Amino acid sequence: MRDDQGKRAPVLSARDLHVYYDKVHAVQGISLDVHAGEVVAILGANGAGKSSAMRALMGLVPVRSGSVLLEGTSIDALRSDQRVARGLGYSPEGRRVFGDLTVHENLQMGAYVVNDRDEVSARVETVYGMFPRLRERTRQLAATLSGGEQQMLAIGRAMMRRPKVLMLDEPSLGLAPVMVKVIYQTLQRIREQGLTLLLSEQSAHIALAVADRAYVFENGRVAFSAPAQDLRNDPALRASYLGA
Ligand code: ATP
């Protein structure tokens, strides 16, 4: 969809979102845009509202006010499963995989709406191409995978739907540095294939290495947003907004 000036609308937008948990005002007027082919990072400390904002985009928490737009059209009235059907992919914090299913079954579940078996097989192959370690473990139960492997599986499963935008909540959380490197190398490749990504991270330097743009959240608000390059290259900016 195009706007008045004929420009292509962002794939995903938040407009002045507010989320409350009882009296806790967790998201206090967040606005952001994710354009096709971009990798956008949401950075911020513990409790800054990153997960809550993502859940609001997915329709997983009630939004008090504000709006979520997919390709310029409001999706506020849609349930989360309907948002998934429209092209939002999401891998939550804590990488929830189906522990009593195999790696292969988890991936197949990711594309359960696709009836064409050849198409499902082709998509599984694409994921195995990205994460060879998953191919080696195709018959292994997901519960027995390492944390990093479960993260790969969670990302792979979300990719099975070929989402218009893939949201990853803290993909590096709790992983050994070597695993974080593997995950981010793969995100780099996913990015090179043109997939649109929105990821949240506490570890700014990791996310800034792959991101095009970043939003820094503080206490439920956007404190700052800029091209990732600016934050990478300017130690004073990083010190002001990221404490590093
Ligand atoms: P983290 O990296 O620790 O997950 P975050 O930036 O993702 O942090 P949120 O998890 O969105 O932040 O939390 C934002 C605020 O909302 C915090 O003050 C948190 O305590 C509060 N909060 C989050 N979930 C709930 C909930 N289910 N009930 C009550 N308060 C919540």
py3Dmol code that shows the C-alpha trace and the ligand (Angstrom):
import py3Dmol

protein = """\
ATOM      1  CA  MET A   1       0.000   0.000   0.000  1.00  0.00           C
ATOM      2  CA  ARG A   2       1.175   3.537  -0.839  1.00  0.00           C
ATOM      3  CA  ASP A   3       0.598   6.752   1.036  1.00  0.00           C
ATOM      4  CA  ASP A   4      -0.491  10.173  -0.294  1.00  0.00           C
ATOM      5  CA  GLN A   5       2.946  10.924  -1.740  1.00  0.00           C
ATOM      6  CA  GLY A   6       2.982   7.561  -3.489  1.00  0.00           C
ATOM      7  CA  LYS A   7       5.658   6.264  -1.114  1.00  0.00           C
ATOM      8  CA  ARG A   8       5.501   2.700   0.015  1.00  0.00           C
ATOM      9  CA  ALA A   9       4.093   2.365   3.549  1.00  0.00           C
ATOM     10  CA  PRO A  10       6.357   0.749   6.155  1.00  0.00           C
ATOM     11  CA  VAL A  11       5.796  -2.979   6.559  1.00  0.00           C
ATOM     12  CA  LEU A  12       5.070  -2.479  10.233  1.00  0.00           C
ATOM     13  CA  SER A  13       4.351   0.635  12.268  1.00  0.00           C
ATOM     14  CA  ALA A  14       3.450   1.440  15.837  1.00  0.00           C
ATOM     15  CA  ARG A  15       1.689   4.724  16.484  1.00  0.00           C
ATOM     16  CA  ASP A  16       1.682   6.091  20.038  1.00  0.00           C
ATOM     17  CA  LEU A  17       1.160   2.713  21.700  1.00  0.00           C
ATOM     18  CA  HIS A  18       0.286   2.551  25.391  1.00  0.00           C
ATOM     19  CA  VAL A  19       0.279  -0.679  27.392  1.00  0.00           C
ATOM     20  CA  TYR A  20      -0.642  -1.035  31.044  1.00  0.00           C
ATOM     21  CA  TYR A  21      -0.359  -4.003  33.377  1.00  0.00           C
ATOM     22  CA  ASP A  22      -2.854  -2.954  36.000  1.00  0.00           C
ATOM     23  CA  LYS A  23      -1.275   0.320  37.215  1.00  0.00           C
ATOM     24  CA  VAL A  24       2.143  -0.263  35.622  1.00  0.00           C
ATOM     25  CA  HIS A  25       2.425   1.912  32.505  1.00  0.00           C
ATOM     26  CA  ALA A  26       4.909  -0.319  30.661  1.00  0.00           C
ATOM     27  CA  VAL A  27       4.669   1.224  27.175  1.00  0.00           C
ATOM     28  CA  GLN A  28       4.188   4.984  27.211  1.00  0.00           C
ATOM     29  CA  GLY A  29       3.524   6.184  23.700  1.00  0.00           C
ATOM     30  CA  ILE A  30       5.885   4.150  21.515  1.00  0.00           C
ATOM     31  CA  SER A  31       5.977   4.918  17.783  1.00  0.00           C
ATOM     32  CA  LEU A  32       8.225   3.111  15.346  1.00  0.00           C
ATOM     33  CA  ASP A  33       8.471   2.074  11.711  1.00  0.00           C
ATOM     34  CA  VAL A  34      10.012  -0.959  10.047  1.00  0.00           C
ATOM     35  CA  HIS A  35      10.515  -0.689   6.285  1.00  0.00           C
ATOM     36  CA  ALA A  36      10.779  -3.592   3.843  1.00  0.00           C
ATOM     37  CA  GLY A  37      14.239  -5.152   3.870  1.00  0.00           C
ATOM     38  CA  GLU A  38      15.355  -3.333   7.006  1.00  0.00           C
ATOM     39  CA  VAL A  39      16.790  -4.751  10.183  1.00  0.00           C
ATOM     40  CA  VAL A  40      15.574  -2.625  13.063  1.00  0.00           C
ATOM     41  CA  ALA A  41      16.818  -3.070  16.625  1.00  0.00           C
ATOM     42  CA  ILE A  42      14.969  -2.135  19.793  1.00  0.00           C
ATOM     43  CA  LEU A  43      17.598  -1.548  22.464  1.00  0.00           C
ATOM     44  CA  GLY A  44      17.221  -0.803  26.141  1.00  0.00           C
ATOM     45  CA  ALA A  45      17.835  -2.052  29.649  1.00  0.00           C
ATOM     46  CA  ASN A  46      15.854  -4.583  31.603  1.00  0.00           C
ATOM     47  CA  GLY A  47      12.280  -3.413  31.997  1.00  0.00           C
ATOM     48  CA  ALA A  48      12.494  -0.666  29.351  1.00  0.00           C
ATOM     49  CA  GLY A  49       9.389  -2.070  27.666  1.00  0.00           C
ATOM     50  CA  LYS A  50      10.933  -3.913  24.704  1.00  0.00           C
ATOM     51  CA  SER A  51       9.032  -7.166  25.193  1.00  0.00           C
ATOM     52  CA  SER A  52       5.799  -5.378  26.025  1.00  0.00           C
ATOM     53  CA  ALA A  53       6.020  -3.316  22.836  1.00  0.00           C
ATOM     54  CA  MET A  54       6.631  -6.451  20.763  1.00  0.00           C
ATOM     55  CA  ARG A  55       3.752  -8.251  22.423  1.00  0.00           C
ATOM     56  CA  ALA A  56       1.551  -5.253  21.675  1.00  0.00           C
ATOM     57  CA  LEU A  57       2.586  -5.404  18.005  1.00  0.00           C
ATOM     58  CA  MET A  58       1.638  -9.092  18.002  1.00  0.00           C
ATOM     59  CA  GLY A  59      -1.682  -8.525  19.756  1.00  0.00           C
ATOM     60  CA  LEU A  60      -0.593 -10.557  22.775  1.00  0.00           C
ATOM     61  CA  VAL A  61      -1.252  -7.824  25.365  1.00  0.00           C
ATOM     62  CA  PRO A  62      -4.147  -5.373  25.435  1.00  0.00           C
ATOM     63  CA  VAL A  63      -3.275  -1.960  24.001  1.00  0.00           C
ATOM     64  CA  ARG A  64      -4.875   0.902  25.948  1.00  0.00           C
ATOM     65  CA  SER A  65      -4.465   3.351  23.081  1.00  0.00           C
ATOM     66  CA  GLY A  66      -2.495   3.772  19.893  1.00  0.00           C
ATOM     67  CA  SER A  67      -2.394   1.761  16.722  1.00  0.00           C
ATOM     68  CA  VAL A  68      -0.475  -0.978  14.912  1.00  0.00           C
ATOM     69  CA  LEU A  69      -0.319  -0.830  11.114  1.00  0.00           C
ATOM     70  CA  LEU A  70       0.726  -3.573   8.717  1.00  0.00           C
ATOM     71  CA  GLU A  71       1.612  -2.186   5.292  1.00  0.00           C
ATOM     72  CA  GLY A  72      -0.333   0.942   6.153  1.00  0.00           C
ATOM     73  CA  THR A  73      -3.510  -0.826   7.314  1.00  0.00           C
ATOM     74  CA  SER A  74      -4.630  -0.992  10.933  1.00  0.00           C
ATOM     75  CA  ILE A  75      -4.505  -4.482  12.433  1.00  0.00           C
ATOM     76  CA  ASP A  76      -5.713  -3.349  15.861  1.00  0.00           C
ATOM     77  CA  ALA A  77      -8.883  -5.430  15.626  1.00  0.00           C
ATOM     78  CA  LEU A  78      -7.012  -8.640  14.741  1.00  0.00           C
ATOM     79  CA  ARG A  79      -6.162 -11.397  17.190  1.00  0.00           C
ATOM     80  CA  SER A  80      -2.558 -12.560  17.334  1.00  0.00           C
ATOM     81  CA  ASP A  81      -3.211 -15.655  15.187  1.00  0.00           C
ATOM     82  CA  GLN A  82      -4.799 -13.424  12.553  1.00  0.00           C
ATOM     83  CA  ARG A  83      -1.753 -11.147  12.664  1.00  0.00           C
ATOM     84  CA  VAL A  84       0.435 -14.202  12.081  1.00  0.00           C
ATOM     85  CA  ALA A  85      -1.767 -15.137   9.126  1.00  0.00           C
ATOM     86  CA  ARG A  86      -1.279 -11.612   7.727  1.00  0.00           C
ATOM     87  CA  GLY A  87       2.494 -11.957   7.841  1.00  0.00           C
ATOM     88  CA  LEU A  88       3.806 -11.122  11.303  1.00  0.00           C
ATOM     89  CA  GLY A  89       6.391 -13.627  12.533  1.00  0.00           C
ATOM     90  CA  TYR A  90       7.371 -13.720  16.191  1.00  0.00           C
ATOM     91  CA  SER A  91       9.852 -15.619  18.302  1.00  0.00           C
ATOM     92  CA  PRO A  92       9.268 -14.729  21.960  1.00  0.00           C
ATOM     93  CA  GLU A  93      11.866 -14.256  24.649  1.00  0.00           C
ATOM     94  CA  GLY A  94      12.732 -17.621  26.142  1.00  0.00           C
ATOM     95  CA  ARG A  95      12.476 -19.410  22.754  1.00  0.00           C
ATOM     96  CA  ARG A  96       9.395 -21.516  23.353  1.00  0.00           C
ATOM     97  CA  VAL A  97       9.728 -24.625  21.242  1.00  0.00           C
ATOM     98  CA  PHE A  98       7.570 -27.747  21.521  1.00  0.00           C
ATOM     99  CA  GLY A  99       9.850 -29.823  23.748  1.00  0.00           C
ATOM    100  CA  ASP A 100       8.201 -33.181  23.151  1.00  0.00           C
ATOM    101  CA  LEU A 101       8.305 -32.828  19.363  1.00  0.00           C
ATOM    102  CA  THR A 102      11.368 -33.405  17.194  1.00  0.00           C
ATOM    103  CA  VAL A 103      13.263 -30.634  15.455  1.00  0.00           C
ATOM    104  CA  HIS A 104      11.628 -31.640  12.168  1.00  0.00           C
ATOM    105  CA  GLU A 105       8.123 -31.691  13.667  1.00  0.00           C
ATOM    106  CA  ASN A 106       8.661 -28.273  15.244  1.00  0.00           C
ATOM    107  CA  LEU A 107       9.574 -26.860  11.851  1.00  0.00           C
ATOM    108  CA  GLN A 108       6.574 -28.513  10.198  1.00  0.00           C
ATOM    109  CA  MET A 109       4.337 -26.988  12.901  1.00  0.00           C
ATOM    110  CA  GLY A 110       5.656 -23.597  11.866  1.00  0.00           C
ATOM    111  CA  ALA A 111       3.993 -24.026   8.471  1.00  0.00           C
ATOM    112  CA  TYR A 112       0.896 -25.953   9.537  1.00  0.00           C
ATOM    113  CA  VAL A 113      -1.301 -23.706   7.394  1.00  0.00           C
ATOM    114  CA  VAL A 114       0.605 -24.652   4.233  1.00  0.00           C
ATOM    115  CA  ASN A 115      -1.102 -27.672   2.655  1.00  0.00           C
ATOM    116  CA  ASP A 116       1.414 -28.301  -0.121  1.00  0.00           C
ATOM    117  CA  ARG A 117       3.803 -30.908   1.321  1.00  0.00           C
ATOM    118  CA  ASP A 118       6.510 -30.205  -1.261  1.00  0.00           C
ATOM    119  CA  GLU A 119       6.385 -26.551  -0.309  1.00  0.00           C
ATOM    120  CA  VAL A 120       6.723 -27.416   3.399  1.00  0.00           C
ATOM    121  CA  SER A 121       9.691 -29.689   2.600  1.00  0.00           C
ATOM    122  CA  ALA A 122      11.321 -26.926   0.565  1.00  0.00           C
ATOM    123  CA  ARG A 123      10.940 -24.496   3.445  1.00  0.00           C
ATOM    124  CA  VAL A 124      12.360 -27.008   5.928  1.00  0.00           C
ATOM    125  CA  GLU A 125      15.330 -27.404   3.577  1.00  0.00           C
ATOM    126  CA  THR A 126      15.820 -23.628   3.543  1.00  0.00           C
ATOM    127  CA  VAL A 127      15.907 -23.572   7.356  1.00  0.00           C
ATOM    128  CA  TYR A 128      18.368 -26.498   7.438  1.00  0.00           C
ATOM    129  CA  GLY A 129      20.488 -24.605   4.943  1.00  0.00           C
ATOM    130  CA  MET A 130      20.591 -21.676   7.364  1.00  0.00           C
ATOM    131  CA  PHE A 131      21.139 -23.797  10.445  1.00  0.00           C
ATOM    132  CA  PRO A 132      23.076 -26.956   9.486  1.00  0.00           C
ATOM    133  CA  ARG A 133      23.178 -27.861  13.160  1.00  0.00           C
ATOM    134  CA  LEU A 134      19.406 -28.364  13.084  1.00  0.00           C
ATOM    135  CA  ARG A 135      19.700 -30.725  10.128  1.00  0.00           C
ATOM    136  CA  GLU A 136      22.109 -32.870  12.161  1.00  0.00           C
ATOM    137  CA  ARG A 137      19.487 -33.034  14.907  1.00  0.00           C
ATOM    138  CA  THR A 138      16.356 -33.474  12.821  1.00  0.00           C
ATOM    139  CA  ARG A 139      15.000 -36.462  14.835  1.00  0.00           C
ATOM    140  CA  GLN A 140      16.070 -35.110  18.238  1.00  0.00           C
ATOM    141  CA  LEU A 141      13.408 -33.954  20.702  1.00  0.00           C
ATOM    142  CA  ALA A 142      13.479 -30.182  21.024  1.00  0.00           C
ATOM    143  CA  ALA A 143      13.588 -30.367  24.838  1.00  0.00           C
ATOM    144  CA  THR A 144      17.004 -32.024  24.618  1.00  0.00           C
ATOM    145  CA  LEU A 145      18.583 -29.303  22.437  1.00  0.00           C
ATOM    146  CA  SER A 146      21.022 -26.804  23.932  1.00  0.00           C
ATOM    147  CA  GLY A 147      19.794 -23.268  24.530  1.00  0.00           C
ATOM    148  CA  GLY A 148      21.446 -22.011  21.369  1.00  0.00           C
ATOM    149  CA  GLU A 149      20.003 -24.832  19.289  1.00  0.00           C
ATOM    150  CA  GLN A 150      16.543 -24.113  20.697  1.00  0.00           C
ATOM    151  CA  GLN A 151      16.998 -20.488  19.681  1.00  0.00           C
ATOM    152  CA  MET A 152      17.903 -21.607  16.141  1.00  0.00           C
ATOM    153  CA  LEU A 153      14.807 -23.791  16.095  1.00  0.00           C
ATOM    154  CA  ALA A 154      12.571 -20.973  17.352  1.00  0.00           C
ATOM    155  CA  ILE A 155      13.885 -18.662  14.625  1.00  0.00           C
ATOM    156  CA  GLY A 156      13.633 -21.405  12.005  1.00  0.00           C
ATOM    157  CA  ARG A 157      10.080 -22.209  13.006  1.00  0.00           C
ATOM    158  CA  ALA A 158       9.078 -18.547  12.742  1.00  0.00           C
ATOM    159  CA  MET A 159      10.688 -18.424   9.285  1.00  0.00           C
ATOM    160  CA  MET A 160       8.609 -21.379   8.062  1.00  0.00           C
ATOM    161  CA  ARG A 161       5.653 -19.037   7.585  1.00  0.00           C
ATOM    162  CA  ARG A 162       7.736 -16.755   5.321  1.00  0.00           C
ATOM    163  CA  PRO A 163       6.652 -13.724   7.356  1.00  0.00           C
ATOM    164  CA  LYS A 164       6.631 -10.196   5.957  1.00  0.00           C
ATOM    165  CA  VAL A 165       8.424  -9.137   9.100  1.00  0.00           C
ATOM    166  CA  LEU A 166      10.074 -11.376  11.646  1.00  0.00           C
ATOM    167  CA  MET A 167      10.199 -10.173  15.257  1.00  0.00           C
ATOM    168  CA  LEU A 168      12.772 -11.717  17.560  1.00  0.00           C
ATOM    169  CA  ASP A 169      12.659 -10.897  21.253  1.00  0.00           C
ATOM    170  CA  GLU A 170      16.162 -11.018  22.758  1.00  0.00           C
ATOM    171  CA  PRO A 171      17.606 -13.786  20.576  1.00  0.00           C
ATOM    172  CA  SER A 172      20.921 -13.689  22.468  1.00  0.00           C
ATOM    173  CA  LEU A 173      19.465 -13.909  25.967  1.00  0.00           C
ATOM    174  CA  GLY A 174      21.143 -16.509  28.161  1.00  0.00           C
ATOM    175  CA  LEU A 175      23.330 -17.929  25.378  1.00  0.00           C
ATOM    176  CA  ALA A 176      27.054 -18.628  25.455  1.00  0.00           C
ATOM    177  CA  PRO A 177      29.053 -16.044  23.439  1.00  0.00           C
ATOM    178  CA  VAL A 178      29.943 -18.594  20.766  1.00  0.00           C
ATOM    179  CA  MET A 179      26.245 -19.391  20.258  1.00  0.00           C
ATOM    180  CA  VAL A 180      25.347 -15.698  20.121  1.00  0.00           C
ATOM    181  CA  LYS A 181      27.880 -15.381  17.312  1.00  0.00           C
ATOM    182  CA  VAL A 182      26.317 -18.268  15.372  1.00  0.00           C
ATOM    183  CA  ILE A 183      22.813 -16.847  15.790  1.00  0.00           C
ATOM    184  CA  TYR A 184      23.870 -13.384  14.666  1.00  0.00           C
ATOM    185  CA  GLN A 185      25.869 -14.682  11.715  1.00  0.00           C
ATOM    186  CA  THR A 186      22.672 -16.384  10.603  1.00  0.00           C
ATOM    187  CA  LEU A 187      20.627 -13.225  11.130  1.00  0.00           C
ATOM    188  CA  GLN A 188      23.163 -11.476   8.912  1.00  0.00           C
ATOM    189  CA  ARG A 189      22.504 -14.050   6.176  1.00  0.00           C
ATOM    190  CA  ILE A 190      18.746 -13.798   6.666  1.00  0.00           C
ATOM    191  CA  ARG A 191      19.134 -10.067   6.268  1.00  0.00           C
ATOM    192  CA  GLU A 192      21.135 -10.469   3.069  1.00  0.00           C
ATOM    193  CA  GLN A 193      18.213 -12.442   1.645  1.00  0.00           C
ATOM    194  CA  GLY A 194      16.062  -9.362   2.131  1.00  0.00           C
ATOM    195  CA  LEU A 195      13.948 -10.522   5.066  1.00  0.00           C
ATOM    196  CA  THR A 196      12.638  -7.721   7.236  1.00  0.00           C
ATOM    197  CA  LEU A 197      13.612  -8.063  10.881  1.00  0.00           C
ATOM    198  CA  LEU A 198      12.670  -6.340  14.124  1.00  0.00           C
ATOM    199  CA  LEU A 199      14.756  -7.513  17.038  1.00  0.00           C
ATOM    200  CA  SER A 200      15.008  -6.510  20.664  1.00  0.00           C
ATOM    201  CA  GLU A 201      18.275  -6.784  22.550  1.00  0.00           C
ATOM    202  CA  GLN A 202      19.829  -5.705  25.807  1.00  0.00           C
ATOM    203  CA  SER A 203      23.282  -6.291  24.316  1.00  0.00           C
ATOM    204  CA  ALA A 204      23.436  -3.251  22.069  1.00  0.00           C
ATOM    205  CA  HIS A 205      26.776  -3.935  20.412  1.00  0.00           C
ATOM    206  CA  ILE A 206      25.587  -7.308  19.132  1.00  0.00           C
ATOM    207  CA  ALA A 207      22.381  -5.967  17.629  1.00  0.00           C
ATOM    208  CA  LEU A 208      24.041  -2.857  16.193  1.00  0.00           C
ATOM    209  CA  ALA A 209      26.402  -5.053  14.188  1.00  0.00           C
ATOM    210  CA  VAL A 210      23.515  -6.248  11.997  1.00  0.00           C
ATOM    211  CA  ALA A 211      20.918  -3.495  12.345  1.00  0.00           C
ATOM    212  CA  ASP A 212      20.214  -0.675   9.888  1.00  0.00           C
ATOM    213  CA  ARG A 213      18.427   1.445  12.459  1.00  0.00           C
ATOM    214  CA  ALA A 214      17.862   1.385  16.178  1.00  0.00           C
ATOM    215  CA  TYR A 215      15.348   2.648  18.693  1.00  0.00           C
ATOM    216  CA  VAL A 216      16.593   3.063  22.248  1.00  0.00           C
ATOM    217  CA  PHE A 217      13.831   2.523  24.808  1.00  0.00           C
ATOM    218  CA  GLU A 218      13.935   4.025  28.283  1.00  0.00           C
ATOM    219  CA  ASN A 219      11.110   3.603  30.776  1.00  0.00           C
ATOM    220  CA  GLY A 220       8.576   2.677  28.119  1.00  0.00           C
ATOM    221  CA  ARG A 221       9.445   5.541  25.760  1.00  0.00           C
ATOM    222  CA  VAL A 222      11.666   5.967  22.702  1.00  0.00           C
ATOM    223  CA  ALA A 223      14.572   7.964  24.134  1.00  0.00           C
ATOM    224  CA  PHE A 224      16.440   8.076  20.842  1.00  0.00           C
ATOM    225  CA  SER A 225      16.367   6.632  17.354  1.00  0.00           C
ATOM    226  CA  ALA A 226      19.061   6.739  14.693  1.00  0.00           C
ATOM    227  CA  PRO A 227      20.784   4.794  11.952  1.00  0.00           C
ATOM    228  CA  ALA A 228      22.698   1.966  13.631  1.00  0.00           C
ATOM    229  CA  GLN A 229      25.862   3.301  12.023  1.00  0.00           C
ATOM    230  CA  ASP A 230      25.609   6.519  14.060  1.00  0.00           C
ATOM    231  CA  LEU A 231      25.420   4.552  17.294  1.00  0.00           C
ATOM    232  CA  ARG A 232      28.235   2.254  16.170  1.00  0.00           C
ATOM    233  CA  ASN A 233      30.558   5.123  15.315  1.00  0.00           C
ATOM    234  CA  ASP A 234      29.816   7.642  18.040  1.00  0.00           C
ATOM    235  CA  PRO A 235      31.076   6.651  21.499  1.00  0.00           C
ATOM    236  CA  ALA A 236      29.435   9.723  23.083  1.00  0.00           C
ATOM    237  CA  LEU A 237      26.018   8.725  21.717  1.00  0.00           C
ATOM    238  CA  ARG A 238      26.528   5.189  22.913  1.00  0.00           C
ATOM    239  CA  ALA A 239      27.578   6.466  26.345  1.00  0.00           C
ATOM    240  CA  SER A 240      24.510   8.710  26.576  1.00  0.00           C
ATOM    241  CA  TYR A 241      21.949   6.187  25.498  1.00  0.00           C
ATOM    242  CA  LEU A 242      23.412   2.776  26.011  1.00  0.00           C
ATOM    243  CA  GLY A 243      25.752   3.309  28.944  1.00  0.00           C
ATOM    244  CA  ALA A 244      28.662   1.825  27.022  1.00  0.00           C
TER     245      ALA A 244
END
"""
ligand_1 = """\
31
ATP
P 13.371 -7.444 29.751
O 14.552 -7.349 28.886
O 13.705 -7.596 31.208
O 12.321 -8.403 29.292
P 11.843 -5.339 28.584
O 12.511 -4.115 28.082
O 11.437 -6.348 27.596
O 12.723 -5.984 29.702
P 9.175 -5.510 29.593
O 9.325 -6.969 29.869
O 8.349 -5.098 28.470
O 10.597 -4.840 29.416
O 8.660 -4.807 30.918
C 8.317 -3.430 30.985
C 7.695 -3.146 32.353
O 6.445 -3.805 32.469
C 8.533 -3.625 33.530
O 8.412 -2.677 34.557
C 7.890 -4.925 33.915
O 8.056 -5.203 35.291
C 6.432 -4.672 33.595
N 5.739 -5.894 33.216
C 6.031 -6.707 32.163
N 5.174 -7.732 32.082
C 4.296 -7.586 33.115
C 3.165 -8.325 33.580
N 2.739 -9.426 32.948
N 2.527 -7.866 34.675
C 2.935 -6.748 35.301
N 3.983 -6.000 34.918
C 4.663 -6.410 33.843
"""
view = py3Dmol.view(width=600, height=400)
view.addModel(protein, "pdb")
view.setStyle({"model": 0}, {"cartoon": {"style": "trace"}})
view.addModel(ligand_1, "xyz")
view.setStyle({"model": 1}, {"stick": {}})
view.zoomTo()
view.show()
